[in-house]
Amino acid sequence: MKQLEYLHVTVRKHAENQ
């Protein structure tokens, strides 16, 4: 059950990168 966490991490990384 790490799909939600993975999505959050990806979104957060992308948001921080932009």
Order of alpha helices (4+ residues) and beta strands (2+ residues): alpha
